[in-house]
Amino acid sequence: MKKTTSFYLMHLGLCMTFLFLPYAFTSSGGIFSFPNLSSNGHDRIYFLIYFLLLLFFYFNYYYLIPKFYFAQKQLFYGFILIIFLMFFLGISSFFDGADHNFLDSGKQIPPVEQGSPEVADGFNPNQNFNFRKERPPKMDSFDESHAPPTQYNHTILVYLIGVISSLFLAIKNRLEKVEKDKMKSEISFLKAQINPHFLFNTLNSIYALAIKKSDKTADAVVQLSELMRYIITNANDDVIALEKEINYINNFIELQKTRLGNTVTIDYSMQGATFGKAITPLILISFIENAFKHGVNPNENSKIGIRITIVGDYLTLFVSNYKVDNLESDSGIGLQNTIERLSLLYPKNHVLTIDDNPDNYTINLTLKVG
């Protein structure tokens, strides 16, 4: 899946926020102090450590977790995390030491020359004297008791937060991917059941015409070819233009009119604009086909009503049929599969009402297509 511009901008904003997090609160009481990276070695230390931790976050998320944690190598993964933690603590200690802080570009104390006014009588400049004692102690340096520096605590805390958050996001995304793959597998299985079901019923319709030696048999074959072309070309797409689905329904209804002739009254209407709308293929046809399967008997008063209305971003399908005696034995797998697909693909974007009474069968489906 291609990453969008908003995705990269979001990550850039999060990275900038993370890098400037140590400067959110200042000792002077201000809310934010912009880091002085040109002359303040302390600011540069924080910036360097946080920058390296940020790089490790993405390295851990995109490489270490998939390579080791998800590959059932958790023990080795934990060992790697410990190695990296020691690495970051070593860097913190190295750059925080006064003798190694080459990041600090502050003024160095010049050497004392012999004969200078600063040299008093009886004072040996070579004696062991620390000229840096007057320099204000840094908060993040080792004190005389050799206690761990504050920078250690910051590094450990941020490192652990980065590891835990990257693990949480990686596991969450993996679960979502597994759920999405499972849903796609279920939908593919349902489609595999629906497509032969359509073909079987449509061939039965053409067979009935051939038995009657109807002149409309050739037209029915052409209409069937249009139906099959649609199934082969578009049925495996996630979404298609609504216009194509409506055209498929039109061909199906015309095929039924050709087969049934005057034995059934078909009241079909479609209102609204299809331009710019999209829908999952074959999500409507099962309700219409169900009406023809169970609402047609040449020896009874058969009537089918089909109404499609598009208002704004919503499509409403209304289908009704009289209940008649039907010799076909069918488990209703097409209709049941469509109901399952609706729950998977439109969990919060559809409303389906089914009214099943002794005289007629009615469905009313409202679906978001915009």
C-alpha positions, -999 to +999 in steps of 0.1 A: +000+000+000+014+034-010+021+058+018+003+091+015+018+126+020-002+129+053+015+098+066+050+112+061+040+146+074+026+130+105+058+111+112+079+142+105+059+161+131+062+133+156+100+131+151+104+169+155+083+168+187+104+140+201+137+157+193+127+189+210+110+172+240+140+178+263+137+215+258+100+217+266+106+230+301+135+252+311+151+259+344+142+296+340+105+288+342+097+291+305+076+266+287+100+261+258+136+269+252+150+265+216+182+244+218+214+262+213+232+236+193+260+260+181+275+268+214+259+247+241+274+213+245+247+202+270+220+209+244+239+190+218+243+160+240+205+158+245+199+163+209+224+136+198+211+110+223+175+117+213+183+116+176+200+082+180+171+069+201+147+080+173+167+062+147+166+031+169+128+033+173+124+030+135+151+004+132+135-017+159+100-013+144+108-021+108+137-046+112+143-061+146+107-068+156+097-085+122+131-102+119+134-116+154+103-110+177+077-122+151+101-150+140+098-166+174+133-155+184+123-135+215+152-145+236+177-133+210+156-102+204+159-094+242+196-099+241+199-074+212+178-049+232+203-052+261+233-047+238+217-015+223+209-002+258+245-006+268+255+011+236+233+041+243+244+043+280+280+042+268+274+071+244+257+091+272+286+085+295+312+093+269+297+126+257+287+137+292+323+134+306+342+167+309+374+151+295+356+136+264+330+163+257+344+175+224+309+186+215+313+215+239+327+244+220+329+267+250+361+286+258+389+265+272+410+278+301+443+290+286+475+276+299+493+296+326+527+309+314+558+314+335+563+349+346+527+359+342+510+380+369+488+351+377+517+331+390+523+340+426+555+334+445+558+299+457+531+287+433+541+258+411+519+257+379+529+220+374+514+210+407+483+189+407+456+216+407+423+215+389+416+248+372+381+236+364+369+235+399+354+270+395+334+258+365+297+252+375+291+215+378+268+200+352+236+184+363+243+154+341+279+147+351+292+122+377+294+138+411+321+131+437+302+101+451+303+085+416+265+083+415+250+076+381+244+107+360+209+121+354+215+116+317+216+078+324+181+079+338+168+099+308+184+076+283+170+044+300+136+059+304+133+071+267+149+039+255+123+017+273+094+039+262+107+036+226+110-002+228+075-007+244+058+017+220+073+002+189+064-033+201+028-021+209+024-005+174+040-035+156+018-060+174-013-039+168-006-035+131+001-072+128-032-081+144-050-056+121-033-071+091-042-107+102-078-096+107-079-079+073-064-109+056-089-131+073-118-109+061-105-110+025-103-148+027-138-150+039-150-126+012-132-145-015-148-177-002-182-162-003-177-149-038-166-183-050-199-196-037-220-169-052-206-169-088-215-205-097-248-199-080-256-171-105-244-191-134-265-221-125-297-201-122-291-181-153-284-212-174-317-226-160-334-195-174-319-200-209-327-237-208-364-229-202-363-206-233-347-233-254-373-259-243-400-235-255-379-228-287-384-192-281-370-166-305-357-148-275-331-175-268-304-157-288-310-124-269-308-143-236-275-158-246-261-123-253-275-110-220-258-139-202-225-131-219-228-096-206-234-109-171-205-133-173-182-106-186-191-085-156-184-113-132-151-123-147-139-087-151-152-069-120-164-094-094-129-098-078-125-060-073-129-046-039-151-018-052-163-007-086-182+022-101-219+021-091-229+026-127-214-008-136-233-026-108-266-009-119-259-019-155-254-055-144-287-054-125-305-040-156-291-069-178-302-095-152-337-081-150-340-080-188-329-116-190-356-125-165-382-106-185-371-125-216-374-158-198-407-152-180-426-132-206-461-123-193-462-148-165-450-122-140-455-085-134-421-068-129-422-032-115-386-019-117-374+016-113-341+033-107-337+070-096-307+091-087-273+098-100-246+071-100-217+093-110-189+094-085-204+066-064-187+032-057-200-001-044-188-037-037-196-058-067-225-084-065-237-070-032-272-061-044-280-088-070-287-116-045-317-098-031-331-093-066-324-128-077-340-142-045-373-125-055-373-142-089-365-176-074-392-175-048-418-151-062-426-166-097-451-193-105-469-193-139-500-207-123-503-180-096-505-142-095-468-133-095-456-098-089-421-085-082-412-049-072-377-036-074-369+000-066-334+016-064-331+051-051-299+071-048-299+102-026-266+119-017-241+092-006-267+066+002-284+040-020-317+023-010-328-010-025-364-021-020-374-056-032-407-073-027-424-104-040-455-124-034-449-158-019-458-186-043-454-223-045-420-230-059-407-264-068-370-253-066-351-267-037-325-242-026-307-235+007-306-198+001-268-197+001-266-167-022-288-145+000-271-157+032-236-150+018-246-115+008-258-108+043-225-120+057-206-099+031-226-068+042-216-074+078-179-077+068-176-049+043-202-024+056-203-030+094-214+005+102-226+017+068-257-003+061-291-009+074-309-041+063-346-048+071-363-080+061-400-085+064-410-121+060-447-127+064-470-155+051-481-135+020-450-117+008-413-112+013-397-077+015-362-064+020-351-028+024-314-021+023-298+013+028-261+014+019-234+041+019-220+044-016-204+078-016 
